[in-house]
Amino acid sequence: MAEIEGFGDLSDISPTDFAKLVKTAPKEVFEQVLGDPEARTTVLDEVFNRMTTLYKGSKSTKAVLHWKILDKPGGGYDLYETVLDGTECTVNKDGENEARATISLNGVEFLKLASGNASPPVQFMTGKIKIKGDLGFAAGLASLFNIPKA
């Protein structure tokens, strides 16, 4: 993986260290990383790829989630799809399945959420996260992942 200024080589950073990095990174680092299309893709891909290893779902869990990471350079959003099927989580970018819930938020808020540096209920109540679909399921998502803490 390429070195990303301000974040380093993400493949060498543990989830806990990444959470610390997100917690302490200045606003300028987020703006630089998320404003550069290549760096943004690298960071988002790495975070979503790690979701597969941090998933702790149960056999009864079956759901598809769409993640719209807003504020993409040039306009629009990045779309990621997580498929939760029992104890397995897979991630893709095509969004081909019908989503039980679609979660929309900007890149900074997503990194805070994924690294345990933000409260999902507070993000929702303050309008930083928008949820379309099964709000109850989306509210319990954090319990399905071993989210690192800084």
C-alpha positions as CSV (number, residue, x, y, z in Angstrom):
1,M,0.0,0.0,0.0
2,A,1.2,3.5,-0.7
3,E,2.4,5.8,2.0
4,I,-0.2,8.5,2.8
5,E,1.2,11.7,4.2
6,G,-0.3,12.2,7.6
7,F,-1.5,8.6,7.9
8,G,1.6,6.6,6.8
9,D,1.3,3.1,5.4
10,L,-2.1,1.9,6.7
11,S,-1.3,-1.8,6.2
12,D,1.3,-1.4,9.0
13,I,-1.1,0.3,11.4
14,S,-3.1,-1.7,13.9
15,P,-6.8,-0.9,14.3
16,T,-6.1,0.6,17.7
17,D,-3.2,2.7,16.4
18,F,-5.5,3.9,13.5
19,A,-8.1,4.9,16.1
20,K,-5.4,6.9,17.9
21,L,-4.3,8.5,14.7
22,V,-7.9,9.6,13.8
23,K,-8.4,10.9,17.3
24,T,-5.2,13.1,17.2
25,A,-4.9,14.0,13.5
26,P,-5.4,17.7,12.8
27,K,-8.2,18.9,10.6
28,E,-5.7,19.7,7.8
29,V,-4.6,16.0,7.6
30,F,-8.2,14.9,7.1
31,E,-8.8,17.6,4.5
32,Q,-5.6,16.6,2.6
33,V,-6.2,12.8,2.7
34,L,-10.0,13.0,1.9
35,G,-9.5,15.7,-0.7
36,D,-7.0,13.6,-2.7
37,P,-8.9,11.1,-4.8
38,E,-6.2,8.4,-4.6
39,A,-5.4,8.8,-0.9
40,R,-9.2,8.9,-0.1
41,T,-9.8,5.6,-2.0
42,T,-6.8,4.0,-0.3
43,V,-8.0,5.0,3.2
44,L,-11.6,4.1,2.6
45,D,-10.7,0.7,1.0
46,E,-8.4,-0.1,3.9
47,V,-11.1,0.7,6.5
48,F,-13.8,-1.3,4.7
49,N,-11.4,-4.2,4.2
50,R,-10.7,-4.3,7.9
51,M,-14.5,-4.5,8.6
52,T,-14.4,-8.1,7.5
53,T,-11.9,-9.0,10.2
54,L,-13.6,-6.9,12.9
55,Y,-17.1,-8.3,12.3
56,K,-18.4,-10.4,15.2
57,G,-22.0,-11.1,14.0
58,S,-24.1,-14.1,14.9
59,K,-25.5,-16.9,12.7
60,S,-28.9,-15.1,12.7
61,T,-27.5,-11.8,11.3
62,K,-28.4,-11.3,7.7
63,A,-28.3,-7.8,6.2
64,V,-26.9,-5.6,3.4
65,L,-25.8,-2.1,4.2
66,H,-24.9,0.6,1.8
67,W,-22.5,3.3,3.0
68,K,-22.5,6.6,1.1
69,I,-19.3,8.5,2.0
70,L,-20.2,12.0,0.9
71,D,-18.0,14.9,-0.1
72,K,-16.1,13.0,-2.8
73,P,-13.7,15.3,-4.7
74,G,-15.4,16.4,-7.9
75,G,-18.8,15.7,-6.4
76,G,-20.9,12.8,-5.5
77,Y,-20.1,10.0,-3.0
78,D,-18.2,6.8,-2.6
79,L,-20.5,3.8,-2.3
80,Y,-19.5,0.7,-0.3
81,E,-21.7,-2.3,0.4
82,T,-21.3,-4.6,3.4
83,V,-23.0,-7.9,3.3
84,L,-23.5,-9.4,6.7
85,D,-24.3,-13.1,6.4
86,G,-24.2,-15.0,9.6
87,T,-20.7,-14.8,10.9
88,E,-19.2,-13.5,7.7
89,C,-18.9,-10.0,6.4
90,T,-18.0,-9.1,2.8
91,V,-17.4,-5.7,1.3
92,N,-17.8,-4.6,-2.3
93,K,-18.2,-1.3,-4.1
94,D,-20.9,-2.2,-6.6
95,G,-24.0,-1.9,-4.3
96,E,-25.7,-4.6,-6.3
97,N,-27.9,-5.9,-3.4
98,E,-31.0,-4.3,-1.9
99,A,-29.9,-2.5,1.3
100,R,-31.6,-3.0,4.6
101,A,-30.2,0.4,5.5
102,T,-28.2,3.1,3.7
103,I,-25.9,5.2,5.9
104,S,-24.8,8.5,4.5
105,L,-22.1,10.7,6.1
106,N,-19.0,12.6,5.2
107,G,-15.5,11.2,5.1
108,V,-14.3,12.7,8.4
109,E,-17.4,11.5,10.3
110,F,-17.0,8.0,8.8
111,L,-13.4,7.8,9.9
112,K,-14.4,8.9,13.4
113,L,-17.3,6.4,13.5
114,A,-15.1,3.5,12.2
115,S,-12.3,4.2,14.6
116,G,-14.6,4.5,17.7
117,N,-13.9,8.2,18.0
118,A,-17.6,9.3,17.7
119,S,-20.9,8.4,19.2
120,P,-23.3,7.1,16.5
121,P,-26.4,8.3,18.4
122,V,-24.8,11.8,18.7
123,Q,-23.8,11.8,15.1
124,F,-27.4,10.8,14.1
125,M,-29.1,13.3,16.4
126,T,-26.8,16.2,15.2
127,G,-27.5,15.3,11.5
128,K,-24.0,14.1,10.8
129,I,-25.3,10.7,9.9
130,K,-28.4,10.1,7.7
131,I,-30.0,6.7,7.7
132,K,-32.5,5.4,5.2
133,G,-34.2,2.1,5.8
134,D,-34.2,0.0,9.0
135,L,-33.2,2.6,11.6
136,G,-33.4,0.0,14.5
137,F,-30.9,-2.3,12.8
138,A,-28.6,0.5,11.9
139,A,-28.7,1.7,15.5
140,G,-27.3,-1.7,16.7
141,L,-24.5,-1.9,14.1
142,A,-21.8,-1.0,16.5
143,S,-22.5,-4.1,18.6
144,L,-21.7,-6.3,15.6
145,F,-18.1,-5.1,15.2
146,N,-15.0,-5.0,17.4
147,I,-14.6,-1.3,17.0
148,P,-11.1,-0.2,18.2
149,K,-10.8,2.4,20.9
150,A,-8.2,5.2,20.9
